[in-house]
């Protein structure tokens, strides 16, 4: 599950992964992991792009429910490295309209 918003109550980007001890059942889906992204309203689209890439990668490539804190940290560092490698080669790019879709709280 992904919870994200832009708000004027914080000054810098906040990213968190919450592993639930007891899964939530929402519409017949068990939720075991919650990713929380909070961004200031005035944040550059580039930061939203990076967070989008990390989130996509977490949901696409890895099952993090069985990972420990250090493994998750290492995985995020690898994903960031991939992002910058792809970006420098003209790969991944979120257009500004996608970055603007982030809803406000």
MODELLER restraints for C-alpha pairs under 7 A, 6 or more apart:
rsr = mdl.restraints
at = mdl.atoms
rsr.add(forms.Gaussian(group=physical.xy_distance, feature=features.Distance(at['CA:1:A'], at['CA:31:A']), mean=6.48, stdev=0.5))
rsr.add(forms.Gaussian(group=physical.xy_distance, feature=features.Distance(at['CA:1:A'], at['CA:33:A']), mean=6.29, stdev=0.5))
rsr.add(forms.Gaussian(group=physical.xy_distance, feature=features.Distance(at['CA:1:A'], at['CA:34:A']), mean=4.77, stdev=0.5))
rsr.add(forms.Gaussian(group=physical.xy_distance, feature=features.Distance(at['CA:1:A'], at['CA:35:A']), mean=6.21, stdev=0.5))
rsr.add(forms.Gaussian(group=physical.xy_distance, feature=features.Distance(at['CA:2:A'], at['CA:34:A']), mean=5.79, stdev=0.5))
rsr.add(forms.Gaussian(group=physical.xy_distance, feature=features.Distance(at['CA:2:A'], at['CA:35:A']), mean=4.84, stdev=0.5))
rsr.add(forms.Gaussian(group=physical.xy_distance, feature=features.Distance(at['CA:2:A'], at['CA:36:A']), mean=6.08, stdev=0.5))
rsr.add(forms.Gaussian(group=physical.xy_distance, feature=features.Distance(at['CA:3:A'], at['CA:35:A']), mean=6.15, stdev=0.5))
rsr.add(forms.Gaussian(group=physical.xy_distance, feature=features.Distance(at['CA:3:A'], at['CA:36:A']), mean=4.87, stdev=0.5))
rsr.add(forms.Gaussian(group=physical.xy_distance, feature=features.Distance(at['CA:3:A'], at['CA:37:A']), mean=6.29, stdev=0.5))
rsr.add(forms.Gaussian(group=physical.xy_distance, feature=features.Distance(at['CA:4:A'], at['CA:36:A']), mean=5.78, stdev=0.5))
rsr.add(forms.Gaussian(group=physical.xy_distance, feature=features.Distance(at['CA:4:A'], at['CA:37:A']), mean=4.57, stdev=0.5))
rsr.add(forms.Gaussian(group=physical.xy_distance, feature=features.Distance(at['CA:4:A'], at['CA:38:A']), mean=5.69, stdev=0.5))
rsr.add(forms.Gaussian(group=physical.xy_distance, feature=features.Distance(at['CA:5:A'], at['CA:37:A']), mean=6.63, stdev=0.5))
rsr.add(forms.Gaussian(group=physical.xy_distance, feature=features.Distance(at['CA:5:A'], at['CA:38:A']), mean=5.34, stdev=0.5))
rsr.add(forms.Gaussian(group=physical.xy_distance, feature=features.Distance(at['CA:5:A'], at['CA:39:A']), mean=6.38, stdev=0.5))
rsr.add(forms.Gaussian(group=physical.xy_distance, feature=features.Distance(at['CA:5:A'], at['CA:102:A']), mean=6.18, stdev=0.5))
rsr.add(forms.Gaussian(group=physical.xy_distance, feature=features.Distance(at['CA:5:A'], at['CA:103:A']), mean=5.24, stdev=0.5))
rsr.add(forms.Gaussian(group=physical.xy_distance, feature=features.Distance(at['CA:5:A'], at['CA:104:A']), mean=5.03, stdev=0.5))
rsr.add(forms.Gaussian(group=physical.xy_distance, feature=features.Distance(at['CA:5:A'], at['CA:105:A']), mean=5.38, stdev=0.5))
rsr.add(forms.Gaussian(group=physical.xy_distance, feature=features.Distance(at['CA:6:A'], at['CA:38:A']), mean=5.84, stdev=0.5))
rsr.add(forms.Gaussian(group=physical.xy_distance, feature=features.Distance(at['CA:6:A'], at['CA:39:A']), mean=4.62, stdev=0.5))
rsr.add(forms.Gaussian(group=physical.xy_distance, feature=features.Distance(at['CA:6:A'], at['CA:40:A']), mean=5.27, stdev=0.5))
rsr.add(forms.Gaussian(group=physical.xy_distance, feature=features.Distance(at['CA:6:A'], at['CA:41:A']), mean=5.04, stdev=0.5))
rsr.add(forms.Gaussian(group=physical.xy_distance, feature=features.Distance(at['CA:6:A'], at['CA:102:A']), mean=6.94, stdev=0.5))
rsr.add(forms.Gaussian(group=physical.xy_distance, feature=features.Distance(at['CA:6:A'], at['CA:103:A']), mean=6.30, stdev=0.5))
rsr.add(forms.Gaussian(group=physical.xy_distance, feature=features.Distance(at['CA:6:A'], at['CA:104:A']), mean=4.58, stdev=0.5))
rsr.add(forms.Gaussian(group=physical.xy_distance, feature=features.Distance(at['CA:6:A'], at['CA:105:A']), mean=6.01, stdev=0.5))
rsr.add(forms.Gaussian(group=physical.xy_distance, feature=features.Distance(at['CA:7:A'], at['CA:39:A']), mean=6.30, stdev=0.5))
rsr.add(forms.Gaussian(group=physical.xy_distance, feature=features.Distance(at['CA:7:A'], at['CA:40:A']), mean=5.10, stdev=0.5))
rsr.add(forms.Gaussian(group=physical.xy_distance, feature=features.Distance(at['CA:7:A'], at['CA:41:A']), mean=5.27, stdev=0.5))
rsr.add(forms.Gaussian(group=physical.xy_distance, feature=features.Distance(at['CA:7:A'], at['CA:104:A']), mean=6.02, stdev=0.5))
rsr.add(forms.Gaussian(group=physical.xy_distance, feature=features.Distance(at['CA:7:A'], at['CA:105:A']), mean=5.84, stdev=0.5))
rsr.add(forms.Gaussian(group=physical.xy_distance, feature=features.Distance(at['CA:8:A'], at['CA:40:A']), mean=5.53, stdev=0.5))
rsr.add(forms.Gaussian(group=physical.xy_distance, feature=features.Distance(at['CA:8:A'], at['CA:41:A']), mean=5.66, stdev=0.5))
rsr.add(forms.Gaussian(group=physical.xy_distance, feature=features.Distance(at['CA:10:A'], at['CA:40:A']), mean=5.62, stdev=0.5))
rsr.add(forms.Gaussian(group=physical.xy_distance, feature=features.Distance(at['CA:11:A'], at['CA:40:A']), mean=5.58, stdev=0.5))
rsr.add(forms.Gaussian(group=physical.xy_distance, feature=features.Distance(at['CA:12:A'], at['CA:39:A']), mean=6.40, stdev=0.5))
rsr.add(forms.Gaussian(group=physical.xy_distance, feature=features.Distance(at['CA:12:A'], at['CA:40:A']), mean=6.05, stdev=0.5))
rsr.add(forms.Gaussian(group=physical.xy_distance, feature=features.Distance(at['CA:13:A'], at['CA:38:A']), mean=5.86, stdev=0.5))
rsr.add(forms.Gaussian(group=physical.xy_distance, feature=features.Distance(at['CA:13:A'], at['CA:39:A']), mean=4.59, stdev=0.5))
rsr.add(forms.Gaussian(group=physical.xy_distance, feature=features.Distance(at['CA:13:A'], at['CA:40:A']), mean=6.53, stdev=0.5))
rsr.add(forms.Gaussian(group=physical.xy_distance, feature=features.Distance(at['CA:14:A'], at['CA:37:A']), mean=5.75, stdev=0.5))
rsr.add(forms.Gaussian(group=physical.xy_distance, feature=features.Distance(at['CA:14:A'], at['CA:38:A']), mean=4.98, stdev=0.5))
rsr.add(forms.Gaussian(group=physical.xy_distance, feature=features.Distance(at['CA:14:A'], at['CA:39:A']), mean=6.33, stdev=0.5))
rsr.add(forms.Gaussian(group=physical.xy_distance, feature=features.Distance(at['CA:15:A'], at['CA:36:A']), mean=5.69, stdev=0.5))
rsr.add(forms.Gaussian(group=physical.xy_distance, feature=features.Distance(at['CA:15:A'], at['CA:37:A']), mean=4.74, stdev=0.5))
rsr.add(forms.Gaussian(group=physical.xy_distance, feature=features.Distance(at['CA:15:A'], at['CA:38:A']), mean=6.54, stdev=0.5))
rsr.add(forms.Gaussian(group=physical.xy_distance, feature=features.Distance(at['CA:16:A'], at['CA:35:A']), mean=5.76, stdev=0.5))
rsr.add(forms.Gaussian(group=physical.xy_distance, feature=features.Distance(at['CA:16:A'], at['CA:36:A']), mean=5.03, stdev=0.5))
rsr.add(forms.Gaussian(group=physical.xy_distance, feature=features.Distance(at['CA:16:A'], at['CA:37:A']), mean=6.63, stdev=0.5))
rsr.add(forms.Gaussian(group=physical.xy_distance, feature=features.Distance(at['CA:17:A'], at['CA:33:A']), mean=6.99, stdev=0.5))
rsr.add(forms.Gaussian(group=physical.xy_distance, feature=features.Distance(at['CA:17:A'], at['CA:34:A']), mean=5.81, stdev=0.5))
rsr.add(forms.Gaussian(group=physical.xy_distance, feature=features.Distance(at['CA:17:A'], at['CA:35:A']), mean=4.60, stdev=0.5))
rsr.add(forms.Gaussian(group=physical.xy_distance, feature=features.Distance(at['CA:17:A'], at['CA:36:A']), mean=6.29, stdev=0.5))
rsr.add(forms.Gaussian(group=physical.xy_distance, feature=features.Distance(at['CA:18:A'], at['CA:33:A']), mean=5.72, stdev=0.5))
rsr.add(forms.Gaussian(group=physical.xy_distance, feature=features.Distance(at['CA:18:A'], at['CA:34:A']), mean=4.99, stdev=0.5))
rsr.add(forms.Gaussian(group=physical.xy_distance, feature=features.Distance(at['CA:18:A'], at['CA:35:A']), mean=6.26, stdev=0.5))
rsr.add(forms.Gaussian(group=physical.xy_distance, feature=features.Distance(at['CA:19:A'], at['CA:32:A']), mean=6.03, stdev=0.5))
rsr.add(forms.Gaussian(group=physical.xy_distance, feature=features.Distance(at['CA:19:A'], at['CA:33:A']), mean=4.76, stdev=0.5))
rsr.add(forms.Gaussian(group=physical.xy_distance, feature=features.Distance(at['CA:19:A'], at['CA:34:A']), mean=6.53, stdev=0.5))
rsr.add(forms.Gaussian(group=physical.xy_distance, feature=features.Distance(at['CA:19:A'], at['CA:65:A']), mean=6.77, stdev=0.5))
rsr.add(forms.Gaussian(group=physical.xy_distance, feature=features.Distance(at['CA:20:A'], at['CA:32:A']), mean=5.29, stdev=0.5))
rsr.add(forms.Gaussian(group=physical.xy_distance, feature=features.Distance(at['CA:20:A'], at['CA:33:A']), mean=6.14, stdev=0.5))
rsr.add(forms.Gaussian(group=physical.xy_distance, feature=features.Distance(at['CA:23:A'], at['CA:30:A']), mean=5.79, stdev=0.5))
rsr.add(forms.Gaussian(group=physical.xy_distance, feature=features.Distance(at['CA:23:A'], at['CA:31:A']), mean=5.22, stdev=0.5))
rsr.add(forms.Gaussian(group=physical.xy_distance, feature=features.Distance(at['CA:23:A'], at['CA:32:A']), mean=4.76, stdev=0.5))
rsr.add(forms.Gaussian(group=physical.xy_distance, feature=features.Distance(at['CA:24:A'], at['CA:30:A']), mean=5.56, stdev=0.5))
rsr.add(forms.Gaussian(group=physical.xy_distance, feature=features.Distance(at['CA:24:A'], at['CA:31:A']), mean=4.98, stdev=0.5))
rsr.add(forms.Gaussian(group=physical.xy_distance, feature=features.Distance(at['CA:24:A'], at['CA:32:A']), mean=6.80, stdev=0.5))
rsr.add(forms.Gaussian(group=physical.xy_distance, feature=features.Distance(at['CA:25:A'], at['CA:31:A']), mean=6.17, stdev=0.5))
rsr.add(forms.Gaussian(group=physical.xy_distance, feature=features.Distance(at['CA:32:A'], at['CA:65:A']), mean=6.98, stdev=0.5))
rsr.add(forms.Gaussian(group=physical.xy_distance, feature=features.Distance(at['CA:33:A'], at['CA:65:A']), mean=6.57, stdev=0.5))
rsr.add(forms.Gaussian(group=physical.xy_distance, feature=features.Distance(at['CA:45:A'], at['CA:96:A']), mean=6.52, stdev=0.5))
rsr.add(forms.Gaussian(group=physical.xy_distance, feature=features.Distance(at['CA:45:A'], at['CA:99:A']), mean=5.73, stdev=0.5))
rsr.add(forms.Gaussian(group=physical.xy_distance, feature=features.Distance(at['CA:48:A'], at['CA:99:A']), mean=5.83, stdev=0.5))
rsr.add(forms.Gaussian(group=physical.xy_distance, feature=features.Distance(at['CA:49:A'], at['CA:94:A']), mean=5.78, stdev=0.5))
rsr.add(forms.Gaussian(group=physical.xy_distance, feature=features.Distance(at['CA:49:A'], at['CA:99:A']), mean=6.35, stdev=0.5))
rsr.add(forms.Gaussian(group=physical.xy_distance, feature=features.Distance(at['CA:54:A'], at['CA:76:A']), mean=6.90, stdev=0.5))
rsr.add(forms.Gaussian(group=physical.xy_distance, feature=features.Distance(at['CA:54:A'], at['CA:79:A']), mean=6.19, stdev=0.5))
rsr.add(forms.Gaussian(group=physical.xy_distance, feature=features.Distance(at['CA:57:A'], at['CA:79:A']), mean=6.95, stdev=0.5))
rsr.add(forms.Gaussian(group=physical.xy_distance, feature=features.Distance(at['CA:64:A'], at['CA:72:A']), mean=6.93, stdev=0.5))
rsr.add(forms.Gaussian(group=physical.xy_distance, feature=features.Distance(at['CA:86:A'], at['CA:92:A']), mean=5.75, stdev=0.5))
